[in-house]
Amino acid sequence: MDNSTQTAINEKPLKLNYKRTFIIGFAFFGILLLWQVYDSWCPTLLTELFKKAFSDADERHVQYLVGIMMALDNLAALILLPIFGHLSDKTHTKLGKRMPYILVGTFVCAVVFPFIPVFYHMNNLVGVLITMFIVVCFMMMYRNPAVALMPDITPKPLRSKANGIINIMGYIGGAFATIVGLFFVLSEYLGTKMTTLEDGTKVLAEHTWAYNNIWALEMPFLIASILMVISALVLLFKVKENKIEEEMADELRRGEEMSQTADKVDDDKPLSRANKIMLFLILGAEFFWFMADNGIGTFMGNYTIYYLGASTRSNMINTIIGGLGSVIGYAIGGYIAGKIGRKWTIFSGLGLSFISYIIWIIGTFTFLKNAAGSGSFPTLIWVIWFIKGFGMALVHLNSFPMVVELCNSKKIGAFTGYYYASSMAAQTITPIALGSLMLVPSLDWAYLPVYAALCILVSMIIFFFVKNVTLNKTKLAKGLEGLGQDD
């Protein structure tokens, strides 16, 4: 190759292959599809089973136990995510380094996941806990390599945009799971009965569970398993890891030279002090924003049922509205980051989430006070969820690329593990922390947004000290030029 040809290649603008990125997004589609079903139902199923197993325990102690069980799942993930990330970095097969873990993890999860509601209908608490644990373990085998697949074959400057596409695919999976739940479950499986007091006030009387209709709850789990298998097969047949990495070698090398890091990343040298500080600050802030986000997500179903006395339909609609805000954030977050930088895009997203929680807090202790136990779901919470969804999308979209930006191509799985280890550490602690708070006599579910707001505030303070590194002024493809080939 002569010098003029090499120069032309180097000057060729980097462009994102949108078709391939959407296909890679099927991995995240499967992850969030399963996770949405898991998070929507497992806390409530455990609550009902614990009430039966410990009939003398009050509501606060039951929620404490639920928090511990949900945290143990996350503790397993905290340990396994870095392990599978490191292992996949070192793996070399004809299928690639990530695909073997994706396939094994997917198929085991798909087989075991539908047995959670089966054991629930058998009133078998131990069976539910064991199947939940197996699903979490093999989901971690799948999750880290599936997420690392994108940065493996995407140049660094394009990863925020690619991450936006992948997360949109994930939220389509989450929204699909929610819609399936709405269709099969809400009016059929879990309902509420209201009673009217002497003063005319309506309050929650009891929950009604249709034990005779196993398929009403089984179908969301079964459909999630089937679609997970389909998403894995799409990846297997459409994404040839080794071939793509070979074809992308030049663009990936140029992407390394355009890193948004404090110091240049060197393949043969350890992380510099400045880059280490940047990494620790990002992971520390991430820990606290997941403390907020997962704390709310884990207990929002119980907040809806046991505090508001409302139908689970309301919370699932809430999830869809939040997902819509997230999709909009993922769609435009890469563009915003290109204008103001990843740091300030993330900081703005945290700020929006903080504002949404403050609105919720003010509403809870003023005009929403009468909502408790009324059986109605305040419309304001749907607005809050939309704002929060948009804000956290800006955060998640840009934070993962910032972490993997700090490593070379040989350590993407390991750094993906660090990113998810931080989030899982938060998700391990936050259910126990919230469950413990519910044991305090003077506290109830009304303090849920207070807890989240404090965690987000700490996250903002930490993230403020992350160094702002903007993209080098290097040519990137724009408009139609930015569309990748359909290979």
C-alpha positions as CSV (number, residue, x, y, z in Angstrom):
1,M,0.0,0.0,0.0
2,D,1.6,3.3,-1.0
3,N,1.6,6.5,1.2
4,S,-1.1,8.3,-0.7
5,T,-3.5,5.3,-0.3
6,Q,-2.7,5.0,3.4
7,T,-3.3,8.8,3.9
8,A,-6.7,8.5,2.2
9,I,-7.7,5.7,4.5
10,N,-6.6,7.7,7.6
11,E,-8.6,10.8,6.4
12,K,-11.7,8.8,5.7
13,P,-14.3,9.8,8.2
14,L,-15.3,7.3,10.9
15,K,-18.9,6.2,10.4
16,L,-21.2,4.1,12.5
17,N,-22.7,0.9,10.9
18,Y,-26.3,1.4,12.0
19,K,-27.6,-1.9,10.8
20,R,-24.9,-3.9,12.6
21,T,-25.4,-1.8,15.8
22,F,-29.1,-2.5,15.8
23,I,-28.4,-6.2,15.4
24,I,-26.0,-6.1,18.4
25,G,-28.8,-4.4,20.2
26,F,-30.8,-7.6,20.2
27,A,-28.5,-8.7,23.0
28,F,-29.6,-5.8,25.2
29,F,-33.2,-6.4,24.0
30,G,-33.0,-9.9,25.6
31,I,-31.4,-8.5,28.8
32,L,-33.9,-5.8,29.6
33,L,-36.8,-8.0,28.5
34,L,-36.0,-10.6,31.1
35,W,-34.9,-8.1,33.7
36,Q,-38.2,-6.1,33.4
37,V,-40.3,-9.2,34.0
38,Y,-37.9,-10.2,36.8
39,D,-38.0,-6.8,38.6
40,S,-41.7,-6.3,38.0
41,W,-42.8,-9.6,39.6
42,C,-40.2,-11.2,41.8
43,P,-40.4,-8.6,44.7
44,T,-44.2,-9.0,44.8
45,L,-44.1,-12.8,44.5
46,L,-41.6,-12.9,47.4
47,T,-43.7,-10.6,49.4
48,E,-46.8,-12.9,49.2
49,L,-44.7,-16.0,49.9
50,F,-43.0,-14.4,52.9
51,K,-46.4,-13.4,54.3
52,K,-47.5,-17.0,54.1
53,A,-44.2,-18.4,55.5
54,F,-44.0,-15.9,58.4
55,S,-47.7,-15.2,59.1
56,D,-46.8,-13.5,62.4
57,A,-44.5,-11.0,60.7
58,D,-45.8,-7.5,60.0
59,E,-45.5,-5.6,56.6
60,R,-42.3,-3.9,57.6
61,H,-40.4,-7.1,58.4
62,V,-41.7,-8.8,55.2
63,Q,-40.3,-5.9,53.1
64,Y,-37.0,-6.2,54.9
65,L,-36.8,-9.8,54.0
66,V,-37.7,-9.1,50.4
67,G,-35.0,-6.5,50.2
68,I,-32.4,-9.0,51.5
69,M,-33.4,-11.6,48.9
70,M,-33.2,-9.1,46.1
71,A,-29.9,-8.0,47.3
72,L,-28.4,-11.5,47.4
73,D,-29.2,-11.9,43.7
74,N,-27.2,-8.7,43.1
75,L,-24.4,-9.8,45.3
76,A,-24.0,-12.9,43.0
77,A,-23.9,-10.5,40.0
78,L,-21.3,-8.3,41.7
79,I,-19.0,-11.3,42.0
80,L,-19.7,-12.9,38.6
81,L,-19.7,-9.9,36.3
82,P,-16.0,-9.1,36.5
83,I,-15.2,-12.8,36.3
84,F,-17.0,-13.3,33.1
85,G,-15.7,-10.1,31.7
86,H,-12.1,-11.1,32.3
87,L,-12.7,-14.6,31.0
88,S,-14.3,-13.4,27.8
89,D,-11.3,-11.1,27.2
90,K,-9.1,-14.1,27.3
91,T,-11.3,-16.4,25.2
92,H,-10.6,-17.1,21.6
93,T,-12.9,-19.4,19.6
94,K,-14.3,-19.7,16.0
95,L,-17.4,-18.0,17.3
96,G,-15.4,-15.2,18.8
97,K,-14.7,-14.3,22.4
98,R,-18.1,-13.1,23.6
99,M,-20.5,-15.3,21.7
100,P,-19.9,-18.6,23.6
101,Y,-20.9,-16.9,26.9
102,I,-23.9,-15.2,25.3
103,L,-25.2,-18.5,23.9
104,V,-24.7,-20.6,27.1
105,G,-26.1,-17.9,29.4
106,T,-29.1,-17.3,27.2
107,F,-30.2,-20.9,26.8
108,V,-29.9,-21.7,30.5
109,C,-31.8,-18.6,31.5
110,A,-34.5,-19.4,28.9
111,V,-35.0,-22.9,30.3
112,V,-35.0,-21.9,34.0
113,F,-36.8,-18.5,34.0
114,P,-40.4,-19.8,33.4
115,F,-40.1,-22.1,36.5
116,I,-40.2,-19.0,38.9
117,P,-44.0,-18.6,38.6
118,V,-44.4,-22.4,38.6
119,F,-42.8,-22.7,42.0
120,Y,-44.8,-19.7,43.1
121,H,-48.1,-21.4,42.3
122,M,-46.8,-24.5,44.2
123,N,-46.3,-22.1,47.2
124,N,-42.6,-23.2,47.2
125,L,-40.5,-20.4,48.5
126,V,-37.3,-22.3,48.3
127,G,-38.0,-23.3,44.7
128,V,-38.6,-19.6,43.7
129,L,-35.4,-18.5,45.4
130,I,-33.2,-21.2,43.8
131,T,-34.6,-20.5,40.3
132,M,-34.1,-16.8,40.8
133,F,-30.5,-17.4,41.8
134,I,-29.8,-19.6,38.8
135,V,-31.3,-17.0,36.4
136,V,-29.1,-14.3,37.9
137,C,-25.9,-16.3,37.7
138,F,-26.4,-17.2,34.0
139,M,-27.7,-13.8,33.1
140,M,-24.3,-12.4,34.3
141,M,-22.6,-14.9,32.1
142,Y,-24.6,-13.4,29.2
143,R,-24.8,-9.8,30.2
144,N,-21.1,-8.7,30.4
145,P,-20.0,-10.3,27.1
146,A,-23.2,-9.0,25.4
147,V,-22.6,-5.4,26.5
148,A,-18.8,-5.6,25.7
149,L,-19.6,-6.7,22.1
150,M,-20.5,-3.2,21.1
151,P,-17.2,-1.5,22.1
152,D,-15.3,-4.5,20.7
153,I,-16.3,-3.5,17.1
154,T,-17.1,0.2,17.5
155,P,-14.5,3.0,17.3
156,K,-14.3,5.1,20.5
157,P,-15.7,8.4,19.2
158,L,-18.9,6.6,18.0
159,R,-19.7,4.6,21.1
160,S,-22.1,7.1,22.6
161,K,-24.3,7.0,19.5
162,A,-24.0,3.2,19.3
163,N,-24.8,2.9,23.0
164,G,-27.9,5.0,22.3
165,I,-29.1,2.6,19.6
166,I,-28.4,-0.5,21.8
167,N,-30.2,1.0,24.8
168,I,-33.2,1.9,22.6
169,M,-33.3,-1.8,21.6
170,G,-33.1,-2.7,25.3
171,Y,-36.0,-0.4,26.2
172,I,-38.1,-1.9,23.4
173,G,-37.5,-5.2,25.1
174,G,-38.4,-3.7,28.5
175,A,-41.5,-2.1,27.1
176,F,-42.6,-5.3,25.3
177,A,-42.3,-7.2,28.6
178,T,-44.4,-4.5,30.3
179,I,-47.1,-4.6,27.6
180,V,-47.2,-8.4,27.8
181,G,-47.7,-8.1,31.5
182,L,-50.5,-5.6,31.0
183,F,-52.2,-8.0,28.6
184,F,-51.9,-11.2,30.5
185,V,-51.8,-10.2,34.1
186,L,-53.4,-7.1,35.3
187,S,-57.2,-7.6,35.2
188,E,-56.8,-11.4,35.5
189,Y,-54.2,-12.1,38.1
190,L,-53.6,-9.4,40.6
191,G,-56.3,-7.0,41.6
192,T,-57.4,-4.9,44.6
193,K,-60.6,-4.7,46.5
194,M,-61.6,-1.3,48.0
195,T,-63.9,-0.6,50.9
196,T,-65.7,2.6,51.8
197,L,-65.4,4.0,55.4
198,E,-68.1,5.8,57.2
199,D,-66.8,9.2,56.1
200,G,-67.0,8.1,52.5
201,T,-63.2,7.6,52.1
202,K,-62.2,4.6,49.9
203,V,-59.3,2.5,51.3
204,L,-57.6,-0.8,50.3
205,A,-59.4,-3.8,51.7
206,E,-57.5,-6.7,50.3
207,H,-55.4,-8.0,47.4
208,T,-57.0,-10.7,45.2
209,W,-54.8,-13.4,43.7
210,A,-56.2,-15.7,41.0
211,Y,-54.4,-18.9,42.0
212,N,-56.5,-21.0,39.7
213,N,-55.1,-19.3,36.6
214,I,-51.4,-20.2,36.4
215,W,-51.0,-19.0,32.7
216,A,-51.9,-15.4,33.6
217,L,-48.6,-15.0,35.3
218,E,-46.6,-17.7,33.5
219,M,-47.0,-16.2,30.0
220,P,-44.8,-13.1,30.5
221,F,-42.0,-15.3,31.8
222,L,-42.4,-17.8,29.0
223,I,-42.6,-15.2,26.3
224,A,-39.5,-13.5,27.7
225,S,-37.6,-16.8,27.5
226,I,-38.6,-17.5,23.9
227,L,-37.7,-14.0,22.8
228,M,-34.3,-14.2,24.6
229,V,-33.5,-17.3,22.5
230,I,-34.5,-15.6,19.3
231,S,-32.4,-12.6,20.1
232,A,-29.3,-14.8,20.8
233,L,-29.9,-16.7,17.5
234,V,-30.0,-13.4,15.6
235,L,-26.7,-12.5,17.1
236,L,-25.2,-15.9,16.3
237,F,-26.1,-15.8,12.6
238,K,-25.7,-12.1,11.9
239,V,-22.7,-11.0,13.9
240,K,-19.4,-12.7,13.0
241,E,-17.1,-11.4,15.7
242,N,-13.7,-12.4,14.3
243,K,-14.5,-11.3,10.8
244,I,-15.8,-7.9,11.8
245,E,-12.9,-7.2,14.1
246,E,-10.5,-8.0,11.3
247,E,-12.4,-5.7,8.9
248,M,-12.6,-2.9,11.5
249,A,-8.9,-3.0,12.5
250,D,-7.9,0.3,10.9
251,E,-11.0,2.2,12.2
252,L,-10.6,0.8,15.7
253,R,-6.9,1.9,15.7
254,R,-7.9,5.4,14.7
255,G,-10.6,5.4,17.3
256,E,-8.0,4.7,20.0
257,E,-6.1,7.8,18.9
258,M,-9.2,9.9,19.5
259,S,-9.9,8.8,23.1
260,Q,-11.7,11.3,25.4
261,T,-9.4,10.5,28.4
262,A,-7.2,12.5,30.7
263,D,-4.1,10.7,29.4
264,K,-3.5,8.7,26.3
265,V,-4.3,5.0,26.8
266,D,-1.3,2.7,26.0
267,D,-1.6,-1.0,25.4
268,D,1.7,-1.8,27.1
269,K,1.4,0.5,30.1
270,P,-0.8,0.5,33.2
271,L,-3.5,3.1,33.7
272,S,-2.1,6.5,34.3
273,R,-2.8,8.3,37.6
274,A,-5.1,10.8,36.0
275,N,-7.1,8.1,34.2
276,K,-7.4,6.1,37.4
277,I,-8.8,9.1,39.2
278,M,-11.3,9.6,36.4
279,L,-12.3,5.9,36.5
280,F,-12.8,5.9,40.3
281,L,-14.9,9.1,40.2
282,I,-17.1,7.8,37.4
283,L,-17.6,4.5,39.2
284,G,-18.3,6.2,42.6
285,A,-20.9,8.5,41.1
286,E,-22.4,5.5,39.2
287,F,-22.7,3.6,42.5
288,F,-24.9,6.4,44.0
289,W,-27.1,7.0,40.9
290,F,-27.8,3.2,40.8
291,M,-28.6,3.4,44.6
292,A,-31.3,5.8,43.7
293,D,-32.6,4.3,40.4
294,N,-32.6,0.7,41.5
295,G,-34.0,1.5,44.9
296,I,-37.0,3.1,43.2
297,G,-37.3,0.4,40.6
298,T,-37.2,-2.5,43.0
299,F,-39.9,-1.2,45.3
300,M,-42.1,0.9,43.0
301,G,-44.4,-2.1,42.5
302,N,-44.8,-2.5,46.2
303,Y,-45.2,1.3,46.6
304,T,-48.1,1.1,44.1
305,I,-49.8,-2.0,45.7
306,Y,-49.1,-1.6,49.4
307,Y,-48.9,2.2,49.8
308,L,-51.3,3.6,47.2
309,G,-53.5,0.5,47.1
310,A,-53.5,0.9,43.3
311,S,-53.6,-1.8,40.6
312,T,-50.3,-3.0,39.1
313,R,-51.6,-1.7,35.8
314,S,-50.8,1.8,37.0
315,N,-47.2,1.0,37.7
316,M,-46.7,-0.8,34.4
317,I,-48.1,2.2,32.5
318,N,-45.6,4.2,34.6
319,T,-42.8,2.0,33.4
320,I,-43.9,2.5,29.8
321,I,-44.0,6.3,30.2
322,G,-40.5,6.2,31.8
323,G,-39.3,4.0,29.0
324,L,-40.6,6.5,26.4
325,G,-38.7,9.3,28.1
326,S,-35.6,7.1,28.1
327,V,-35.9,6.3,24.4
328,I,-36.0,10.0,23.6
329,G,-33.0,10.5,25.8
330,Y,-31.1,7.7,24.1
331,A,-32.0,9.1,20.6
332,I,-30.7,12.6,21.2
333,G,-28.2,12.0,24.0
334,G,-25.3,11.3,21.6
335,Y,-26.0,14.6,19.8
336,I,-26.1,16.5,23.1
337,A,-22.8,14.9,24.2
338,G,-21.2,16.0,20.9
339,K,-22.1,19.6,21.7
340,I,-21.4,19.9,25.4
341,G,-19.3,16.8,26.1
342,R,-20.1,13.6,27.9
343,K,-19.4,15.0,31.4
344,W,-21.9,17.8,31.2
345,T,-24.5,15.6,29.4
346,I,-24.3,13.1,32.3
347,F,-24.4,15.9,34.9
348,S,-27.5,17.5,33.2
349,G,-29.2,14.1,33.3
350,L,-28.5,13.7,37.0
351,G,-29.8,17.2,37.5
352,L,-33.1,16.4,35.8
353,S,-33.5,13.2,37.8
354,F,-32.9,15.2,41.0
355,I,-35.5,17.8,40.0
356,S,-38.0,15.0,39.3
357,Y,-37.5,13.5,42.8
358,I,-37.9,17.0,44.4
359,I,-41.2,17.5,42.6
360,W,-42.3,14.0,43.9
361,I,-41.2,14.9,47.5
362,I,-43.1,18.2,47.5
363,G,-46.2,16.5,46.0
364,T,-46.0,13.6,48.5
365,F,-46.1,15.8,51.5
366,T,-48.7,18.3,50.1
367,F,-51.5,17.6,47.6
368,L,-50.5,13.9,47.1
369,K,-50.9,13.1,50.8
370,N,-54.4,11.8,50.3
371,A,-53.3,9.4,47.6
372,A,-52.0,6.9,50.2
373,G,-54.4,3.9,50.4
374,S,-56.9,5.5,48.1
375,G,-56.5,3.0,45.3
376,S,-55.7,5.8,42.8
377,F,-52.3,6.4,41.0
378,P,-51.4,10.1,40.9
379,T,-50.9,11.4,37.3
380,L,-48.0,13.5,38.6
381,I,-45.9,10.4,39.1
382,W,-46.2,9.5,35.4
383,V,-44.8,13.0,34.6
384,I,-42.0,12.5,37.1
385,W,-41.2,9.1,35.6
386,F,-41.0,10.6,32.1
387,I,-38.5,13.3,33.3
388,K,-36.5,10.8,35.3
389,G,-36.4,8.4,32.3
390,F,-35.1,11.1,30.0
391,G,-32.5,12.3,32.5
392,M,-31.2,8.8,33.4
393,A,-31.0,7.9,29.7
394,L,-28.5,10.8,29.2
395,V,-26.5,9.3,32.2
396,H,-26.5,5.7,31.1
397,L,-25.9,6.5,27.4
398,N,-22.6,8.3,28.1
399,S,-21.3,6.8,31.3
400,F,-20.5,3.3,29.9
401,P,-18.5,4.7,26.9
402,M,-16.6,6.9,29.4
403,V,-15.5,3.8,31.3
404,V,-14.5,1.6,28.4
405,E,-12.8,4.7,26.8
406,L,-10.2,4.3,29.6
407,C,-9.0,0.9,28.5
408,N,-7.4,-0.7,25.4
409,S,-9.1,-3.3,23.2
410,K,-7.7,-6.2,25.2
411,K,-9.5,-5.2,28.4
412,I,-13.0,-4.1,27.3
413,G,-14.6,-7.1,29.0
414,A,-12.8,-6.4,32.3
415,F,-13.7,-2.7,32.3
416,T,-17.3,-3.6,31.4
417,G,-17.1,-5.8,34.5
418,Y,-15.9,-2.8,36.6
419,Y,-18.8,-0.7,35.3
420,Y,-21.4,-3.4,36.1
421,A,-19.7,-4.3,39.4
422,S,-20.3,-0.8,40.6
423,S,-23.9,-0.8,39.6
424,M,-24.5,-4.3,41.1
425,A,-22.8,-3.2,44.4
426,A,-25.4,-0.4,44.6
427,Q,-28.2,-2.8,43.7
428,T,-26.9,-5.2,46.4
429,I,-27.0,-2.5,49.1
430,T,-30.0,-0.4,48.1
431,P,-32.7,-3.0,48.7
432,I,-31.3,-3.8,52.2
433,A,-31.0,-0.1,52.9
434,L,-34.5,0.7,51.9
435,G,-35.9,-2.5,53.6
436,S,-34.1,-1.4,56.8
437,L,-35.6,2.1,56.6
438,M,-39.0,0.6,56.3
439,L,-38.4,-0.9,59.8
440,V,-38.3,2.6,61.3
441,P,-41.8,3.2,62.8
442,S,-41.9,6.8,61.7
443,L,-41.1,6.0,58.0
444,D,-43.2,4.6,55.3
445,W,-43.2,4.4,51.5
446,A,-43.8,8.1,51.3
447,Y,-40.1,8.5,51.9
448,L,-39.1,6.6,48.8
449,P,-38.4,9.7,46.7
450,V,-36.5,11.3,49.6
451,Y,-34.1,8.4,49.7
452,A,-33.6,8.6,45.9
453,A,-33.0,12.3,45.9
454,L,-30.3,12.1,48.5
455,C,-28.5,9.4,46.6
456,I,-28.7,11.4,43.3
457,L,-27.4,14.5,45.1
458,V,-24.3,12.6,46.4
459,S,-23.8,11.2,42.8
460,M,-23.8,14.7,41.4
461,I,-21.3,16.0,43.9
462,I,-18.9,13.1,43.1
463,F,-19.3,13.4,39.3
464,F,-18.7,17.2,39.3
465,F,-15.0,16.4,39.9
466,V,-14.7,14.2,36.8
467,K,-12.4,15.8,34.3
468,N,-14.2,17.2,31.3
469,V,-12.5,15.8,28.2
470,T,-14.0,16.7,24.8
471,L,-13.6,14.8,21.5
472,N,-10.5,15.8,19.5
473,K,-11.5,17.7,16.4
474,T,-11.2,14.7,14.1
475,K,-13.4,14.1,11.1
476,L,-16.5,12.1,11.7
477,A,-19.1,11.1,9.1
478,K,-22.3,13.1,9.2
479,G,-25.7,12.9,7.6
480,L,-26.1,10.2,4.9
481,E,-22.3,9.7,5.0
482,G,-22.7,8.4,8.5
483,L,-24.8,5.4,7.6
484,G,-22.8,2.3,7.6
485,Q,-22.7,-0.4,4.9
486,D,-25.2,-3.2,5.1
487,D,-22.6,-5.9,5.4
